[in-house]
Amino acid sequence: MEVQGIRYLFYGDLVDIDRVPGVELTLSTKNTTTVSNPLLFGDVSTRQTMESFSFYNLPGVATFFYKGDKLELPQDFRTVWKTRPLKP
Protein backbone atom coordinates (compact mmCIF):
# COMPACT_ATOMS: atom_id res chain seq x y z
CA MET A 1 0.00 0.00 0.00
CA GLU A 2 1.26 3.47 -0.77
CA VAL A 3 0.15 6.61 1.06
CA GLN A 4 1.69 10.03 0.32
CA GLY A 5 4.65 8.38 -1.40
CA ILE A 6 5.43 6.03 1.52
CA ARG A 7 5.01 2.29 0.96
CA TYR A 8 3.64 0.12 3.76
CA LEU A 9 3.58 -3.66 4.01
CA PHE A 10 0.36 -5.30 5.12
CA TYR A 11 -1.22 -8.74 5.02
CA GLY A 12 -4.76 -8.94 3.77
CA ASP A 13 -7.48 -10.67 1.80
CA LEU A 14 -9.11 -9.15 -1.26
CA VAL A 15 -12.72 -8.16 -0.54
CA ASP A 16 -13.74 -6.20 -3.63
CA ILE A 17 -12.37 -4.88 -6.90
CA ASP A 18 -13.60 -2.02 -9.11
CA ARG A 19 -15.87 -3.03 -11.95
CA VAL A 20 -14.36 -1.43 -15.03
CA PRO A 21 -14.71 -2.47 -18.68
CA GLY A 22 -12.54 -5.49 -19.42
CA VAL A 23 -11.95 -6.55 -15.79
CA GLU A 24 -13.55 -9.90 -14.95
CA LEU A 25 -13.25 -12.10 -11.86
CA THR A 26 -14.43 -15.10 -13.90
CA LEU A 27 -13.55 -15.82 -17.51
CA SER A 28 -16.31 -17.50 -19.50
CA THR A 29 -15.86 -18.87 -22.98
CA LYS A 30 -18.49 -20.19 -25.35
CA ASN A 31 -17.51 -23.03 -27.66
CA THR A 32 -19.63 -23.98 -30.68
CA THR A 33 -19.14 -27.32 -32.40
CA THR A 34 -20.83 -28.27 -35.66
CA VAL A 35 -21.17 -31.99 -36.34
CA SER A 36 -22.44 -33.55 -39.54
CA ASN A 37 -23.74 -37.11 -39.76
CA PRO A 38 -21.91 -38.86 -42.64
CA LEU A 39 -24.77 -41.37 -42.96
CA LEU A 40 -27.49 -38.76 -43.45
CA PHE A 41 -26.99 -36.08 -46.11
CA GLY A 42 -27.68 -32.61 -44.74
CA ASP A 43 -27.97 -33.77 -41.13
CA VAL A 44 -25.95 -31.15 -39.27
CA SER A 45 -26.21 -30.38 -35.57
CA THR A 46 -24.65 -27.64 -33.52
CA ARG A 47 -23.63 -27.97 -29.89
CA GLN A 48 -22.66 -25.09 -27.60
CA THR A 49 -20.78 -25.43 -24.34
CA MET A 50 -19.71 -22.83 -21.77
CA GLU A 51 -16.57 -23.03 -19.71
CA SER A 52 -15.82 -20.78 -16.76
CA PHE A 53 -12.45 -20.21 -15.15
CA SER A 54 -11.65 -18.40 -11.92
CA PHE A 55 -8.72 -18.13 -9.53
CA TYR A 56 -8.51 -19.36 -5.97
CA ASN A 57 -8.40 -16.54 -3.44
CA LEU A 58 -4.85 -16.34 -2.18
CA PRO A 59 -3.92 -14.18 0.82
CA GLY A 60 -2.34 -10.93 -0.32
CA VAL A 61 -3.02 -11.53 -4.00
CA ALA A 62 -5.54 -9.75 -6.23
CA THR A 63 -6.16 -11.82 -9.37
CA PHE A 64 -8.49 -11.05 -12.25
CA PHE A 65 -8.89 -11.52 -15.99
CA TYR A 66 -8.70 -8.67 -18.47
CA LYS A 67 -10.44 -8.80 -21.84
CA GLY A 68 -8.83 -6.46 -24.31
CA ASP A 69 -5.86 -5.89 -26.55
CA LYS A 70 -3.91 -3.86 -24.01
CA LEU A 71 -4.17 -3.76 -20.23
CA GLU A 72 -5.27 -0.24 -19.36
CA LEU A 73 -6.63 0.25 -15.87
CA PRO A 74 -7.83 3.70 -14.82
CA GLN A 75 -5.51 5.68 -12.55
CA ASP A 76 -8.07 5.48 -9.74
CA PHE A 77 -8.62 1.71 -10.06
CA ARG A 78 -9.43 0.50 -6.55
CA THR A 79 -9.20 -2.72 -4.63
CA VAL A 80 -10.63 -3.23 -1.13
CA TRP A 81 -8.79 -5.42 1.36
CA LYS A 82 -9.48 -6.81 4.81
CA THR A 83 -6.24 -6.76 6.77
CA ARG A 84 -5.08 -9.76 8.73
CA PRO A 85 -2.64 -10.05 11.64
CA LEU A 86 1.05 -10.56 10.94
CA LYS A 87 0.96 -13.87 12.84
CA PRO A 88 -2.01 -16.24 12.50
C-alpha positions as CSV (number, residue, x, y, z in Angstrom):
1,M,0.0,0.0,0.0
2,E,1.3,3.5,-0.8
3,V,0.2,6.6,1.1
4,Q,1.7,10.0,0.3
5,G,4.6,8.4,-1.4
6,I,5.4,6.0,1.5
7,R,5.0,2.3,1.0
8,Y,3.6,0.1,3.8
9,L,3.6,-3.7,4.0
10,F,0.4,-5.3,5.1
11,Y,-1.2,-8.7,5.0
12,G,-4.8,-8.9,3.8
13,D,-7.5,-10.7,1.8
14,L,-9.1,-9.2,-1.3
15,V,-12.7,-8.2,-0.5
16,D,-13.7,-6.2,-3.6
17,I,-12.4,-4.9,-6.9
18,D,-13.6,-2.0,-9.1
19,R,-15.9,-3.0,-11.9
20,V,-14.4,-1.4,-15.0
21,P,-14.7,-2.5,-18.7
22,G,-12.5,-5.5,-19.4
23,V,-12.0,-6.6,-15.8
24,E,-13.5,-9.9,-15.0
25,L,-13.2,-12.1,-11.9
26,T,-14.4,-15.1,-13.9
27,L,-13.5,-15.8,-17.5
28,S,-16.3,-17.5,-19.5
29,T,-15.9,-18.9,-23.0
30,K,-18.5,-20.2,-25.3
31,N,-17.5,-23.0,-27.7
32,T,-19.6,-24.0,-30.7
33,T,-19.1,-27.3,-32.4
34,T,-20.8,-28.3,-35.7
35,V,-21.2,-32.0,-36.3
36,S,-22.4,-33.6,-39.5
37,N,-23.7,-37.1,-39.8
38,P,-21.9,-38.9,-42.6
39,L,-24.8,-41.4,-43.0
40,L,-27.5,-38.8,-43.4
41,F,-27.0,-36.1,-46.1
42,G,-27.7,-32.6,-44.7
43,D,-28.0,-33.8,-41.1
44,V,-26.0,-31.1,-39.3
45,S,-26.2,-30.4,-35.6
46,T,-24.6,-27.6,-33.5
47,R,-23.6,-28.0,-29.9
48,Q,-22.7,-25.1,-27.6
49,T,-20.8,-25.4,-24.3
50,M,-19.7,-22.8,-21.8
51,E,-16.6,-23.0,-19.7
52,S,-15.8,-20.8,-16.8
53,F,-12.4,-20.2,-15.2
54,S,-11.7,-18.4,-11.9
55,F,-8.7,-18.1,-9.5
56,Y,-8.5,-19.4,-6.0
57,N,-8.4,-16.5,-3.4
58,L,-4.8,-16.3,-2.2
59,P,-3.9,-14.2,0.8
60,G,-2.3,-10.9,-0.3
61,V,-3.0,-11.5,-4.0
62,A,-5.5,-9.8,-6.2
63,T,-6.2,-11.8,-9.4
64,F,-8.5,-11.1,-12.2
65,F,-8.9,-11.5,-16.0
66,Y,-8.7,-8.7,-18.5
67,K,-10.4,-8.8,-21.8
68,G,-8.8,-6.5,-24.3
69,D,-5.9,-5.9,-26.5
70,K,-3.9,-3.9,-24.0
71,L,-4.2,-3.8,-20.2
72,E,-5.3,-0.2,-19.4
73,L,-6.6,0.2,-15.9
74,P,-7.8,3.7,-14.8
75,Q,-5.5,5.7,-12.5
76,D,-8.1,5.5,-9.7
77,F,-8.6,1.7,-10.1
78,R,-9.4,0.5,-6.5
79,T,-9.2,-2.7,-4.6
80,V,-10.6,-3.2,-1.1
81,W,-8.8,-5.4,1.4
82,K,-9.5,-6.8,4.8
83,T,-6.2,-6.8,6.8
84,R,-5.1,-9.8,8.7
85,P,-2.6,-10.1,11.6
86,L,1.0,-10.6,10.9
87,K,1.0,-13.9,12.8
88,P,-2.0,-16.2,12.5
